[in-house]
Structures are given as structure tokens and as C-alpha cells.
Amino acid sequence: MLQKYNPRNADIQVWVGDRLYHRNEAKVSVFDSSVQGGDAIWEGLRVYKEGVFSLDLHLDRLFESAKALAFDHVPDREFIKAAIRDTLAVNGMTHDSHIRLTLTRGEKVTSGMDPRLNQKGSCLIVLAEWKPLVYDNDAGIRVITSTQRRNNPQYLDSKIHHSNLLNNILAKVQANFAGVDAAIMLDNNGFVAELNDTNLFMVKKGVLYTPFADACLHGITRGLVLDLADGLGIKVVERNLSLVDFYNADEVFATGTMGELTPVIEIDGRKIENKWKKSVRYGIQEAFHYFIPTHCEKL
Ligand SMILES: Cc1ncc(COP(=O)(O)O)c(C=O)c1O
């Protein structure tokens, strides 16, 4: 699914550093670490009419990524929340919006890899746009398996939610050439890790399975789905899962802030049945929608 330019975003204001700029003026320096080395971290957040969904969980993950990468002068939680509040307010965004929250290591005194060249502190970007859910959750998505492996802790720990997304972008390029929506990325042992942009779940004989969060992002939606399923009395198993497990699943779905719960209807040409209204996903999705307001923070 290719997202389209939304004219409602033509004049949005974007937070960069310590204030708001019109989107045409919102820029980072060519000396910024994100330009020099993809040295930045990010979170994708959704704004519902009740507020920003799971804001503190996203900020916890952002701070953990910043600590792992040893960023200096990281703005505190209150500063980031105030920046998000001001950005949403100036753009009149009260619902149906998406925030791309980025924290770069900041501007360097001269080009180079060494973080000691970053002497101005990190740089916060709050890019809020009017954006509906990215996937069509009624139609579902078709996926292929990429030859591109998802990083595991041996190379680059997927628990760092960094902006260095080339692995995932190469997987998405393969999906594009194959004419499907997304690509499954395997871990270095050949087990399924996740899609290039979302986490993966499968259902077999009423049991909900998902890969260990070793080579996939420990998604906020993933965590919530596990909790909700448990609360609904569904047996939940985290374990190594191969492509054959997924090909023969009764249901497969993807989870993420960008699309909530999205059925996967085809993997490498194999159809997945997903019995809509009776599906395990349908029950969890209903619980998810019920819980959204209670997980939102009004700023
Ligand atoms: C690679 C990848 N997997 C999964 C997710 C879903 O995570 P969340 O549920 O926290 O949005 C994301 C979102 O950023 C992602 O980039």
C-alpha cells in the first residue's frame, strides 16, 4: 500500500530542536548525525480523539534507545511531551494523526563518525501529520519473504529503535518488486523475525504464537496484543517459528502503531484463511479498540 500526499499537511508546523517551523523551513544541519551516519532513534505514535496512544511506553523505549547509544543531553520526558503538545495544538490535530518522533545525536563540529564531535546535544524532531491507518485491515496484506535478515543482538540489537533502517528498506524494496505489501524478515537462524515494518503473529488451533523479541522490535502493539490475548483466556506462546509454521497457520496478522492489527492473507503465494469474524484476531482487535481510550494521554 503506497501512502499518498495529503494536502491537509501542506502547511503543517514541525518541531525541530527547541521550536516550531513551517514544514518548508523545518530542517536539520548537513552536520547532523542523522545525515552523517543515520545516527538517530525514533518512535511512531498515533493520535486518537482520546489522546496520544501509549505515550509513556513509547518514551520509555526512546530513552532506552538513547541510553544504549550513549546520546548526550537528551531532553526529558516533560520537554518532549510539551513539544508534542505544542506541535499538535498549532496544527489543530486532535485525532487521526501520526507522529514521527525522532531524536538525532545532534550537530557535529565537523563531519565524522565519532560521537565526541557532537557538542551541541541531541536534536528532537516532532513531525505530526494527518494520516489514516496505513494498511487496509479489512482487505489484509500480501507478503513475501525477503533474503535480507533482520538484525539480532550479535550485530545490532533490535531493542534499539534506531533510524538506520537500511536492512528493512532493502526488504521493502524486495516486496515492492514482487508487487506485495511487505516482506517477512528472518533471523540469522532462518526463523521468522517480523515484517519489515510490523511484528507478526500466527494462530494455530486456537493458540496465539509470536516469535521471541530477539531479532524483532519489541513492539508496543505486540506487547499489548499479548496482554489482551492473555486477558481473553487465549493461550499465548512466544517461540521460534519457521516459515512452514506460518504457511500452515489458521490465521496470521501483523501489529504496529501504523496499522493496528492487520490480517496477512498471503505469504510467498500461500493463502492464509483468516476466518474473519470468528478469528482470534477479530476478538483481540475488538478488545484493542475497547482499550484504546484507556491507553491514550491527552496533552
Ligand atoms: C521494524 C518494526 N517492527 C514493528 C514495529 C511496530 O512497533 P509498535 O507496535 O511499537 O509501533 C515497528 C514500528 O516502528 C517497526 O519499525
The ligand as a MOL file (V3000), in Angstrom:
LIG
                    3D

  0  0  0     0  0            999 V3000
M  V30 BEGIN CTAB
M  V30 COUNTS 16 16 0 0 0
M  V30 BEGIN ATOM
M  V30 1 C 10.5060 -2.9340 12.2990 0
M  V30 2 C 9.3030 -2.6270 13.1180 0
M  V30 3 N 8.6080 -3.6400 13.6510 0
M  V30 4 C 7.5000 -3.4290 14.3930 0
M  V30 5 C 7.0410 -2.1520 14.6360 0
M  V30 6 C 5.7790 -1.9550 15.4590 0
M  V30 7 O 6.0780 -1.4120 16.7110 0
M  V30 8 P 4.9650 -0.6180 17.5430 0
M  V30 9 O 3.8710 -1.5750 17.8410 0
M  V30 10 O 5.6960 -0.1770 18.7630 0
M  V30 11 O 4.5070 0.5050 16.6830 0
M  V30 12 C 7.7470 -1.0600 14.1250 0
M  V30 13 C 7.3260 0.3090 14.4350 0
M  V30 14 O 8.0780 1.2270 14.4850 0
M  V30 15 C 8.9090 -1.2920 13.3440 0
M  V30 16 O 9.6260 -0.2890 12.8300 0
M  V30 END ATOM
M  V30 BEGIN BOND
M  V30 1 1 1 2
M  V30 2 1 2 3
M  V30 3 2 2 15
M  V30 4 2 3 4
M  V30 5 1 4 5
M  V30 6 1 5 6
M  V30 7 2 5 12
M  V30 8 1 6 7
M  V30 9 1 7 8
M  V30 10 2 8 9
M  V30 11 1 8 10
M  V30 12 1 8 11
M  V30 13 1 12 13
M  V30 14 1 12 15
M  V30 15 2 13 14
M  V30 16 1 15 16
M  V30 END BOND
M  V30 END CTAB
M  END
